Amino acid sequence: MKNSPHLGELIPLDNSAIIYPPTVARYNTHVFRLSMDLTVEVNPQRLLTALEHVLEQFPYFAVSLHRGFYWYYYLPHHAPLQVYPDSASPCRYIHRKRGANGYQFKVRYTSSRIAVEYFHALTDGTGGLVFLKSLVAEYLKLSGYSVAADNQIKVPGDSVDPEEGEDSFRRFYRPLKSVFGSESKAFHLRSSGDDLTDDVQVISARIAIEDLKRVSAKYQVTITEYLVAQLIDAIQRIQESTVSRVSRYKPIRVSVPVNIRKVFGSKSLRNFTLFIVVGIDPKLGHYEFEEIVKQVMHQMRSGVNAKSLSIQVARNVMGRKHPFIRYAPLIFKNPFMKLLSDSYGDSIYSTVISNIGYVTLPEGMQERVKRVDFHLSPNKTNKVSCGAIGANGSLIFNFSSILEKNTDFEREVLTELVKQGIPVEVHTNRNHRFVKEQ
């Protein structure tokens, strides 16, 4: 079977995606969202036409998810496309059959916004961003505007690079020994049983990129490293205030997805992301912020290289190749996959932050895009997740939570940013409030 999909053939999920279908749950949708707010009005019928045009350039997205005897798999899908009015709560569950007429993504709209929500088994943030940029560019063209060329915009009618649909984990896999390690459980934000909601609660902070650069440069770190350190410091304060004895402190770790396409030279627009987990052990004593920054910088920079990342690639692929996993029926495999997800994922870190980076927009698009957003769904273990994305001089930092009332974590992080001289403008879908902090 070939790595990239062709019409009529069964398409295996990529090696990062196989964990998602068996572990979907009420509080764990495995959905992420990218959106653009525009200065032009969004017409639903025109948006649907743009979607029909653009999807031709993404055949690896035109698929439906099926449950096989051994594995979930994709088949090419040609059902009629639809666009949907937006919801106040992002990252809702996408049912594999009924959620989006069988597709694994959902295009939403308001009068001035185009959003796409993706089931993570389909793609990652990079693939999702290329699709959204291409969709918005085509919509603007159909609306009578010219849009300059951009290497992240696929133009209807162009040839499709087969490498974009490959499973790069299989391509760059090298057999390695001793790739399975173990980590202790991390500290997690607490909640009472009735404090959870499947309507994702969002607190969104708009921050000037120049302010973040100025303060990050003071500590000689990148913006992502600075934000990771702020998350760890906030969780440290929460643990110190809620856990009575130091002997009961747990490690504080943050999972940071890393786009590894440049490291390995991949063009894939399916999943090709790995995770760097960085943190501190508070049992060793209280960490000052400067100490946390140094820990984060060292751990992140030592982990993002081909040799270290190859271990994770091998882990992903070797798990699938193991005879017990490979040939076990899916009915037995699903509980094992959930256990694997807990052991090597959710339980070992306290939260996750995914920074898509700074989005460049071509001429004709930049002046008509007011804002770009990225939301990452939380789950029952890690109840608040963080998504960051930059455009037009601002970074939008979104906290997505299933905690119905508790906002201590978000408040700790944003208050500390303000204390360090970084103004933040905050918006939330909690009771539709709007707050501005200086």
Residue pairs with C-beta under 8 A, 6 or more apart in sequence:
1 9
1 10
1 12
2 9
3 165
3 166
3 167
3 170
3 171
4 60
4 162
4 163
4 164
4 165
4 166
5 11
5 59
5 60
5 63
5 74
5 76
5 165
7 59
7 76
8 76
9 76
10 73
10 74
10 75
11 60
11 63
11 73
11 74
11 75
11 76
12 71
12 73
12 74
12 167
13 21
13 71
13 72
13 73
13 74
13 121
14 167
14 168
14 169
14 170
14 268
14 270
14 271
14 272
15 167
15 169
15 170
15 173
15 316
15 317
15 320
16 124
16 169
16 271
16 272
16 273
16 274
16 316
17 120
17 121
17 122
17 270
17 271
18 71
18 72
18 121
18 320
18 337
19 337
19 340
19 341
19 345
20 30
20 119
20 120
20 121
21 65
21 67
21 72
21 96
21 121
22 72
22 330
22 333
22 334
22 337
22 338
23 30
23 337
23 338
23 341
24 30
24 93
25 379
25 380
26 93
26 198
27 196
27 198
27 378
27 379
27 380
27 402
28 377
28 379
28 380
29 91
29 92
29 93
29 94
29 377
30 119
30 120
30 121
30 377
31 91
31 92
31 93
31 94
31 117
31 118
31 119
31 120
31 377
32 91
32 117
32 118
32 120
32 125
32 128
32 354
32 374
32 375
32 376
32 377
32 387
33 90
33 91
33 115
33 116
33 117
33 118
33 373
33 374
33 375
34 115
34 116
34 118
34 125
34 128
34 129
34 132
34 356
34 372
34 373
34 374
34 389
35 108
35 113
35 114
35 115
35 116
35 132
35 372
35 373
36 113
36 114
36 115
36 132
36 136
36 369
36 371
36 372
36 373
37 112
37 113
37 369
37 370
37 371
37 372
37 373
38 112
38 113
38 114
38 136
38 368
38 369
38 370
39 112
39 367
39 368
39 369
39 370
40 112
40 140
40 143
40 145
40 368
41 111
41 112
42 109
42 110
42 111
42 112
42 113
42 114
42 139
43 143
44 83
44 109
46 139
46 142
46 143
47 83
47 107
47 109
47 114
47 139
48 81
48 82
48 83
49 142
50 135
50 138
50 139
50 142
51 81
51 83
51 107
51 135
52 81
53 138
53 156
54 131
54 134
54 135
54 138
54 154
54 156
55 61
55 62
55 81
56 156
57 134
57 154
57 155
57 156
57 158
57 160
58 131
58 134
58 154
58 160
58 164
58 269
59 76
59 160
59 165
60 164
60 165
60 269
60 270
61 103
61 104
61 105
61 122
61 123
61 131
62 76
62 77
62 78
62 103
63 74
63 75
63 76
63 77
63 103
63 104
63 122
64 74
64 75
64 77
64 79
64 96
64 97
64 102
64 103
64 104
65 72
65 73
65 74
65 96
65 104
65 119
65 121
66 72
66 73
66 74
66 75
66 96
67 330
68 330
69 329
69 330
70 326
70 327
70 328
70 329
70 330
70 333
71 330
71 333
72 121
72 330
77 102
77 103
79 101
79 102
79 103
80 101
81 101
81 103
81 107
82 100
82 101
82 107
83 107
83 108
83 109
84 100
84 106
84 107
84 108
84 109
85 108
85 109
85 110
86 108
86 109
86 110
86 113
86 115
87 108
88 199
88 429
89 199
89 200
89 201
89 429
90 115
90 117
90 200
90 202
90 375
90 377
90 400
91 117
91 200
91 375
91 376
91 377
91 400
92 117
92 198
92 200
93 99
93 198
94 100
94 104
94 105
94 106
94 117
94 119
96 102
96 104
96 119
99 106
100 106
104 118
104 119
104 121
104 122
105 116
105 117
105 118
105 119
105 122
105 131
106 116
106 117
107 114
107 115
107 116
107 135
108 114
108 115
108 116
108 117
109 115
112 370
114 132
114 135
114 136
114 139
115 373
116 128
116 131
116 132
116 135
118 128
120 271
121 271
122 270
123 131
123 269
123 270
123 271
124 257
124 259
124 270
124 271
124 272
124 273
125 257
125 259
125 273
125 354
125 356
125 374
126 259
126 261
126 269
126 272
126 273
126 356
127 268
127 269
127 270
127 271
129 152
129 356
129 359
130 152
130 153
130 154
130 269
131 269
133 150
133 152
133 153
133 359
133 361
133 365
134 152
134 153
134 154
134 155
136 365
136 369
137 147
137 150
137 153
137 362
137 365
138 156
140 147
140 364
140 365
140 368
141 147
145 364
145 368
146 364
147 153
147 362
147 363
147 364
147 365
148 362
148 363
148 364
148 365
149 155
149 362
150 360
150 361
150 362
150 365
152 360
153 362
161 267
163 266
163 267
163 268
164 267
164 268
164 269
165 268
165 269
165 270
166 266
166 267
166 268
166 270
167 268
167 270
168 261
168 264
168 266
168 268
168 270
168 272
169 271
169 272
169 313
169 316
169 317
170 317
171 266
172 264
172 266
172 310
172 313
173 313
173 314
173 317
174 310
174 313
174 314
175 314
175 318
176 310
176 311
176 314
176 318
179 311
179 312
179 314
179 315
179 318
180 315
182 343
183 251
183 253
183 277
183 344
183 348
184 250
184 251
184 348
185 250
185 347
185 348
186 250
186 251
186 252
186 253
186 279
186 347
186 348
186 349
186 350
187 235
187 239
187 243
187 249
187 250
187 251
187 252
187 282
187 350
188 350
188 381
188 382
188 383
189 235
189 238
189 350
189 351
189 382
189 383
189 384
189 403
189 406
189 408
189 409
190 242
191 383
191 403
191 406
195 403
195 404
195 405
195 406
196 380
196 383
196 402
196 403
196 404
197 402
197 403
197 404
198 402
200 375
200 377
200 378
200 400
200 401
200 402
201 400
201 401
201 402
201 403
201 404
201 428
201 429
201 430
202 375
202 398
202 399
202 400
202 401
202 428
202 429
202 430
203 398
203 399
203 401
203 407
203 410
203 414
203 426
203 427
203 428
203 430
204 373
204 396
204 397
204 398
204 399
204 426
204 427
204 428
205 396
205 397
205 398
205 399
205 414
205 417
205 424
205 425
205 426
206 371
206 394
206 395
206 396
206 397
206 424
206 425
206 426
206 427
207 394
207 395
207 396
207 397
207 417
207 422
207 423
207 424
207 425
208 393
208 394
208 395
208 422
208 423
209 223
209 358
209 390
209 393
209 394
209 395
210 393
211 421
211 422
211 423
212 223
212 226
212 395
212 422
213 223
214 421
215 226
215 420
215 421
215 422
216 222
216 223
216 225
216 226
219 226
219 229
219 290
219 293
220 297
221 229
221 293
221 296
221 297
223 355
223 395
224 256
224 300
224 353
224 355
224 388
225 293
225 296
225 297
225 300
226 293
227 353
227 355
227 386
227 388
227 397
228 254
228 256
228 278
228 296
228 300
228 353
229 289
229 292
229 293
229 296
230 413
230 416
230 417
231 254
231 351
231 353
231 386
231 413
232 252
232 254
232 278
232 279
232 280
232 287
232 292
232 296
232 350
233 287
233 289
233 292
233 416
234 409
234 412
234 413
234 416
235 252
235 350
235 351
235 409
236 252
236 280
236 282
236 286
236 287
236 292
237 412
238 408
238 409
238 412
239 249
239 250
239 252
239 282
240 282
240 286
243 249
246 282
246 283
247 283
249 281
249 282
249 283
250 282
251 279
251 280
251 281
251 282
252 279
252 280
252 281
252 282
252 350
253 277
253 278
253 279
253 348
253 349
253 350
254 277
254 278
254 279
254 349
254 350
254 351
254 352
254 353
255 275
255 276
255 277
255 345
255 349
255 351
255 352
255 353
256 275
256 276
256 277
256 278
256 300
256 352
256 353
256 354
256 355
257 273
257 274
257 275
257 352
257 354
258 273
258 274
258 275
258 276
258 303
258 304
258 309
259 272
259 273
260 266
260 272
260 273
260 274
260 309
261 267
261 268
261 272
263 304
263 305
263 306
263 309
264 272
264 306
264 309
266 272
274 309
274 312
274 313
275 312
276 299
276 300
276 303
276 304
277 348
277 349
278 295
278 296
278 299
278 300
278 303
279 295
279 299
279 349
279 350
280 287
280 291
280 292
280 295
287 295
302 308
303 309
315 344
319 325
319 340
320 326
325 333
325 336
328 336
342 381
346 379
346 381
346 382
347 381
349 382
350 382
351 382
351 384
351 385
351 386
351 409
352 376
352 382
352 385
352 386
353 385
353 386
353 387
353 388
354 374
354 376
354 385
354 386
354 387
354 388
355 387
355 388
355 389
356 374
356 387
356 388
356 389
356 390
357 389
357 390
358 390
358 391
359 372
359 389
359 390
359 391
361 369
361 391
361 392
366 392
369 391
369 392
370 392
371 391
371 392
371 394
371 396
372 389
372 390
372 391
372 392
372 396
373 387
373 389
373 396
373 398
374 387
374 388
374 389
374 396
374 398
375 387
375 398
375 400
376 385
376 386
376 387
376 398
376 400
377 385
377 400
378 384
378 385
378 400
378 401
378 402
379 385
379 402
380 402
383 401
383 402
383 403
384 399
384 400
384 401
384 402
384 403
384 409
384 410
385 399
385 400
385 401
386 397
386 398
386 399
386 400
387 397
387 398
387 400
388 395
388 396
388 397
388 398
389 395
389 396
390 396
399 409
399 410
399 413
401 407
401 409
401 410
407 430
414 424
414 426
414 437
417 424
418 424
418 437
418 438
423 437
423 438
424 437
425 436
425 437
426 434
426 435
426 436
426 437
427 434
427 435
428 434
428 435
